[in-house]
Amino acid sequence: MTTARRISLARLINRMAEDLFAGKASPEKYLETVRDSVTADSFAMMKLLPGEAKLQLLSGLDLKVITDDVEAPLILEEAVAFPERSVVSPTGSFVCDPFLNSEGVRAFLLSRGSLGSGHLLTLAMRRSKKSFSASEIERFASVTNYINLVFGFLDMTSDLKKHRDHDTLTGFLHYNAFHDTLKKEVSRARRHKRSLCLGMISVEGLADFWSSCGQITTENIIFRVSRSIKENIRDFDITARYSPWEFSLILPELNITDGIHTAERILAGLNDIASEFSGDGELAFRIGMANYPDDTTTTERLLEIAEAALAKARESGSDSVVRWEE
C-alpha cells in the first residue's frame, strides 16, 4: 500500500497554482498531488463526455487494482449517474462510498467535476476492509475541488481561444489568426528548407443566393463548401475563412505541382456542390495558387501573389485553378 507523504493542503494547492501559471499544469502532475493527499492502491484521472460510453483515461498511477477489478467501471458509472447515493461535499463535486462485492469491502474516493458539458473524474481506490478516514476524505476533497477549478478554467480559456481564432460556422481560422499562422508556417518552411503552397478559393454567386434564398440556405452552402475542402486535404493542412465568400489554404511541404493537384481535387468536390444547388442559382469556384520559395521568400509577397492568381482565375470566367505568373 502506498504511504502518503504528509504535505499540508496549503503547500499542495500552492504547488498546483504555481504549475498552472507556469504553464505546467497536467493530469500527471495533479494526480501525483492527489497521491500525496491520501493513502490508496490506485489512482486515476478520467474524462467522461456526453454521449460517450467509455471513460477516457487522462493519467493513472498504480492502476492494477482498478484494471483488475471487473466491477470498477460499474462503480464509476453508478457514482457519476447517481451521486445522491453517496456522501456529497458542499460543492457538489465529491462523492465517497465503500462498495461491497464478493471479495469484501472496497473503498474508493471519487471527485466529480464539470469539464465543459462533460465530467472530470479523479479516483483514489483501495481494496481493503478499512474505509477512508474523515481526514483523508477532507484532504482528497480539498485537493480535487481545486483541481476541478483549474481544469474548468483551462477548459474555459481553451474554448474562448478557439472561438476567438475560429469561424463559428466552418471551424476554419479567422482572418487575423490565418495571417499569424501563415507567418509561422513560412518561417518553419524557411528553417527546414521546405516548400509550402498557399491557395485562395473564391465562391462566386453566394451574394445572389443570399438575396434570393436567404441566410439559412447561404450558410448551408458555406458549411458544405468548408466540409468538402476538408475532405480533400490532409489532416495537418490549414484552412481559413478569409472573407465572407473566400477561403484560404496553407499546404505545408508541397511543391507547386502537388499543390495544384490538391487544388484540382478540391475544385472537383466543390463542383459537385454547385450541381446540387443548380436549381436555386449559379455557383462557381476559382482557386489561385502560390508557392514558397518558388514564387517568393516573404510572407507578405506570397499572400499578394496568391491573391493575384485568384484575380486571374476570376478573369478566366470559368471554374479553374490558376498559378500566378509574371
C-alpha positions as CSV (number, residue, x, y, z in Angstrom):
1,M,0.0,0.0,0.0
2,T,1.2,3.4,-0.9
3,T,2.2,5.6,2.1
4,A,1.0,9.2,1.7
5,R,3.6,11.8,2.4
6,R,2.4,14.3,4.9
7,I,2.2,17.5,3.0
8,S,0.0,20.4,4.1
9,L,-3.0,21.2,1.9
10,A,-1.7,24.8,1.6
11,R,1.6,23.6,0.1
12,L,-0.2,21.2,-2.2
13,I,-2.5,23.9,-3.6
14,N,0.3,26.4,-3.8
15,R,2.3,23.9,-5.9
16,M,-0.7,23.4,-8.2
17,A,-1.2,27.2,-8.6
18,E,2.5,27.7,-9.4
19,D,2.3,24.9,-12.1
20,L,-0.8,26.5,-13.6
21,F,0.6,30.0,-14.0
22,A,3.9,28.5,-15.2
23,G,2.0,26.6,-18.0
24,K,3.0,23.2,-16.5
25,A,-0.5,22.1,-15.4
26,S,-1.0,18.5,-16.4
27,P,-3.1,15.4,-15.3
28,E,0.1,13.6,-14.4
29,K,1.4,16.3,-12.0
30,Y,-2.0,16.8,-10.4
31,L,-2.5,13.1,-9.9
32,E,0.8,13.0,-8.1
33,T,-0.6,15.7,-5.8
34,V,-3.7,13.6,-5.1
35,R,-1.4,10.7,-4.2
36,D,0.3,13.0,-1.7
37,S,-3.1,13.7,-0.1
38,V,-4.4,10.2,0.7
39,T,-3.3,6.5,1.0
40,A,-4.6,4.3,-1.7
41,D,-3.6,1.4,-4.0
42,S,-4.6,3.0,-7.4
43,F,-5.3,6.5,-8.7
44,A,-6.8,7.6,-12.0
45,M,-7.9,10.8,-13.7
46,M,-10.5,10.4,-16.4
47,K,-12.7,12.4,-18.7
48,L,-16.3,11.5,-19.5
49,L,-18.1,13.4,-22.3
50,P,-21.8,13.4,-23.1
51,G,-22.8,10.6,-25.4
52,E,-19.6,8.6,-24.9
53,A,-20.0,5.2,-23.3
54,K,-16.3,4.9,-22.3
55,L,-14.2,6.8,-19.9
56,Q,-11.1,8.4,-21.4
57,L,-8.1,7.9,-19.1
58,L,-6.0,11.1,-18.8
59,S,-3.5,9.8,-16.3
60,G,-3.1,6.8,-14.0
61,L,-0.8,5.7,-11.1
62,D,-0.6,2.1,-9.9
63,L,-3.7,1.2,-12.0
64,K,-3.6,-2.6,-11.3
65,V,-6.2,-2.5,-8.6
66,I,-8.7,-0.7,-10.8
67,T,-8.0,-2.5,-14.1
68,D,-8.1,-6.0,-12.5
69,D,-11.4,-5.2,-10.9
70,V,-14.3,-6.1,-13.3
71,E,-16.8,-4.1,-11.2
72,A,-14.8,-0.9,-11.1
73,P,-16.4,0.5,-14.3
74,L,-19.9,-0.2,-12.9
75,I,-19.0,1.6,-9.7
76,L,-17.8,4.6,-11.6
77,E,-20.9,4.7,-13.8
78,E,-23.2,4.5,-10.8
79,A,-21.3,7.2,-8.9
80,V,-21.5,9.5,-11.9
81,A,-25.1,8.8,-12.6
82,F,-26.3,8.8,-9.0
83,P,-24.1,11.0,-6.9
84,E,-27.0,11.4,-4.5
85,R,-26.4,7.9,-3.2
86,S,-23.1,8.9,-1.8
87,V,-21.7,11.4,0.6
88,V,-21.6,14.7,-1.3
89,S,-19.4,17.7,-0.4
90,P,-20.9,21.2,-0.1
91,T,-19.5,22.0,-3.6
92,G,-21.4,19.0,-5.0
93,S,-18.3,17.8,-6.8
94,F,-17.2,15.0,-4.5
95,V,-18.6,11.5,-3.7
96,C,-17.3,8.9,-1.4
97,D,-18.6,5.4,-0.6
98,P,-17.4,1.9,0.3
99,F,-18.8,-0.7,-2.0
100,L,-19.3,-4.4,-1.1
101,N,-18.6,-7.1,-3.6
102,S,-17.9,-10.9,-3.4
103,E,-14.4,-10.2,-2.1
104,G,-15.4,-7.9,0.7
105,V,-15.3,-4.2,1.3
106,R,-13.7,-2.0,-1.3
107,A,-13.2,1.7,-0.6
108,F,-12.9,4.5,-3.1
109,L,-12.9,8.2,-3.3
110,L,-14.3,9.9,-6.5
111,S,-14.2,13.6,-7.3
112,R,-16.8,14.5,-10.0
113,G,-16.1,17.9,-11.5
114,S,-17.5,19.7,-14.6
115,L,-15.4,19.8,-17.7
116,G,-17.4,21.8,-20.3
117,S,-20.5,19.7,-20.8
118,G,-18.8,16.6,-19.5
119,H,-17.1,15.4,-16.3
120,L,-13.6,15.3,-14.9
121,L,-13.3,12.3,-12.6
122,T,-10.4,11.8,-10.1
123,L,-10.4,8.4,-8.4
124,A,-8.5,7.0,-5.4
125,M,-9.2,3.4,-4.8
126,R,-8.1,0.7,-2.4
127,R,-9.0,-2.9,-1.8
128,S,-9.3,-3.0,1.9
129,K,-11.7,-3.6,4.7
130,K,-10.8,-0.2,6.0
131,S,-12.7,2.8,4.7
132,F,-11.0,6.2,4.1
133,S,-10.8,8.2,7.3
134,A,-12.6,11.6,7.7
135,S,-9.3,13.4,7.5
136,E,-8.4,11.6,4.2
137,I,-11.8,12.4,2.8
138,E,-11.3,16.1,3.7
139,R,-7.8,16.3,2.1
140,F,-8.9,14.5,-1.0
141,A,-12.0,16.7,-1.4
142,S,-9.9,19.9,-0.9
143,V,-7.3,18.9,-3.4
144,T,-9.6,17.6,-6.1
145,N,-12.0,20.5,-5.8
146,Y,-9.1,22.8,-6.6
147,I,-8.1,20.5,-9.5
148,N,-11.7,20.7,-10.8
149,L,-11.5,24.5,-10.7
150,V,-8.1,24.5,-12.5
151,F,-9.2,22.2,-15.3
152,G,-12.6,24.1,-15.6
153,F,-10.6,27.3,-16.0
154,L,-8.2,25.7,-18.6
155,D,-11.2,24.3,-20.5
156,M,-13.0,27.6,-20.5
157,T,-9.9,29.6,-21.7
158,S,-9.3,26.9,-24.4
159,D,-12.9,27.4,-25.6
160,L,-12.5,31.2,-25.6
161,K,-9.3,31.0,-27.6
162,K,-11.0,28.6,-30.1
163,H,-14.0,31.0,-30.5
164,R,-11.6,33.9,-30.9
165,D,-9.4,32.3,-33.5
166,H,-12.0,30.2,-35.5
167,D,-15.1,30.9,-37.5
168,T,-18.2,29.6,-35.8
169,L,-19.9,28.3,-38.9
170,T,-16.9,26.5,-40.6
171,G,-14.5,25.9,-37.8
172,F,-11.8,27.5,-40.0
173,L,-9.3,30.1,-38.8
174,H,-10.4,33.7,-38.8
175,Y,-8.6,36.3,-40.9
176,N,-6.2,37.5,-38.2
177,A,-5.4,34.0,-36.9
178,F,-4.7,32.9,-40.5
179,H,-2.2,35.7,-41.0
180,D,-0.4,34.8,-37.8
181,T,-0.4,31.1,-38.8
182,L,0.9,31.8,-42.3
183,K,3.9,33.7,-40.9
184,K,4.7,30.8,-38.6
185,E,4.4,28.3,-41.4
186,V,6.6,30.3,-43.8
187,S,9.2,30.7,-41.0
188,R,9.1,26.9,-40.4
189,A,9.4,26.2,-44.1
190,R,12.4,28.6,-44.3
191,R,14.0,27.0,-41.3
192,H,13.7,23.4,-42.6
193,K,14.3,24.4,-46.3
194,R,11.0,23.0,-47.4
195,S,8.2,24.1,-49.8
196,L,4.8,25.5,-48.9
197,C,1.7,26.2,-51.1
198,L,-0.8,28.9,-50.4
199,G,-4.2,28.7,-52.0
200,M,-7.1,31.3,-52.2
201,I,-10.6,30.0,-53.0
202,S,-13.4,32.2,-54.1
203,V,-17.1,31.1,-54.1
204,E,-18.9,33.1,-56.8
205,G,-22.6,33.6,-56.7
206,L,-23.2,33.5,-52.9
207,A,-24.4,37.1,-52.8
208,D,-27.2,36.2,-55.2
209,F,-28.1,33.1,-53.1
210,W,-28.3,35.4,-50.1
211,S,-30.7,37.7,-51.9
212,S,-32.9,35.0,-53.4
213,C,-32.8,32.1,-50.9
214,G,-31.9,33.8,-47.6
215,Q,-29.4,33.4,-44.9
216,I,-30.1,29.7,-43.9
217,T,-29.5,28.4,-47.5
218,T,-26.4,30.5,-48.0
219,E,-24.9,29.4,-44.7
220,N,-25.7,25.8,-45.5
221,I,-23.7,26.2,-48.8
222,I,-20.8,27.8,-47.0
223,F,-20.8,24.9,-44.4
224,R,-20.9,22.3,-47.2
225,V,-18.1,24.1,-49.0
226,S,-15.9,24.0,-45.9
227,R,-16.6,20.3,-45.3
228,S,-15.8,19.5,-48.9
229,I,-12.5,21.4,-48.7
230,K,-11.5,19.5,-45.5
231,E,-12.4,16.1,-47.1
232,N,-9.9,16.8,-49.9
233,I,-6.9,17.9,-48.0
234,R,-4.6,16.3,-45.4
235,D,-5.3,16.4,-41.7
236,F,-2.4,18.8,-41.0
237,D,-3.2,21.2,-43.8
238,I,-4.6,24.6,-42.5
239,T,-7.8,26.2,-43.6
240,A,-9.2,29.7,-43.0
241,R,-12.3,31.7,-43.9
242,Y,-10.5,34.7,-45.4
243,S,-13.7,36.7,-46.1
244,P,-17.4,36.0,-46.3
245,W,-17.1,34.4,-49.7
246,E,-13.4,33.4,-49.7
247,F,-11.3,30.7,-48.1
248,S,-7.6,30.2,-47.9
249,L,-5.4,27.1,-47.6
250,I,-1.9,26.6,-46.3
251,L,-0.4,23.4,-47.6
252,P,2.9,22.7,-45.9
253,E,5.7,20.7,-47.6
254,L,4.0,20.7,-51.1
255,N,5.7,21.9,-54.3
256,I,3.6,23.8,-56.7
257,T,2.8,20.7,-58.9
258,D,1.4,18.8,-55.9
259,G,-0.3,21.9,-54.6
260,I,-2.2,22.4,-57.9
261,H,-3.2,18.7,-57.9
262,T,-4.7,19.2,-54.5
263,A,-6.5,22.3,-55.6
264,E,-7.9,20.5,-58.6
265,R,-9.2,17.7,-56.3
266,I,-10.8,20.4,-54.1
267,L,-12.4,22.0,-57.2
268,A,-13.9,18.8,-58.3
269,G,-15.6,18.3,-54.9
270,L,-16.9,21.9,-55.0
271,N,-18.3,21.5,-58.4
272,D,-20.5,18.7,-57.1
273,I,-22.0,21.2,-54.6
274,A,-22.6,23.6,-57.5
275,S,-24.5,20.9,-59.3
276,E,-26.6,20.1,-56.2
277,F,-27.7,23.7,-55.8
278,S,-28.1,24.5,-59.5
279,G,-31.8,24.7,-59.3
280,D,-31.6,27.6,-56.9
281,G,-28.9,29.6,-58.6
282,E,-25.4,29.5,-60.1
283,L,-22.3,28.8,-58.1
284,A,-18.8,29.0,-59.4
285,F,-15.4,28.4,-57.8
286,R,-12.0,29.9,-58.6
287,I,-8.7,29.0,-57.0
288,G,-5.4,30.9,-57.1
289,M,-2.1,29.2,-56.0
290,A,1.3,30.5,-55.0
291,N,4.4,28.7,-53.7
292,Y,7.2,29.3,-51.2
293,P,10.0,29.6,-52.2
294,D,9.5,29.3,-55.9
295,D,7.4,32.5,-56.2
296,T,8.8,34.5,-53.3
297,T,10.5,34.1,-49.9
298,T,8.4,36.6,-47.9
299,T,5.0,36.0,-46.3
300,E,3.5,39.3,-47.4
301,R,4.5,38.8,-51.1
302,L,3.3,35.2,-51.0
303,L,-0.1,36.4,-50.0
304,E,-0.1,39.1,-52.7
305,I,0.8,36.5,-55.3
306,A,-1.9,34.1,-54.2
307,E,-4.5,37.0,-54.4
308,A,-3.2,38.0,-57.8
309,A,-3.6,34.4,-59.0
310,L,-7.2,34.3,-57.7
311,A,-7.9,37.6,-59.6
312,K,-6.6,36.0,-62.7
313,A,-8.8,32.9,-62.1
314,R,-11.8,35.2,-61.8
315,E,-10.9,36.9,-65.1
316,S,-11.0,33.5,-66.8
317,G,-14.7,33.3,-66.3
318,S,-14.8,29.6,-65.6
319,D,-14.1,27.2,-62.7
320,S,-10.3,27.0,-62.7
321,V,-7.1,26.6,-60.7
322,V,-4.6,29.3,-61.7
323,R,-1.0,29.8,-60.7
324,W,0.4,33.3,-60.7
325,E,2.9,34.0,-63.4
326,E,4.7,37.3,-64.2
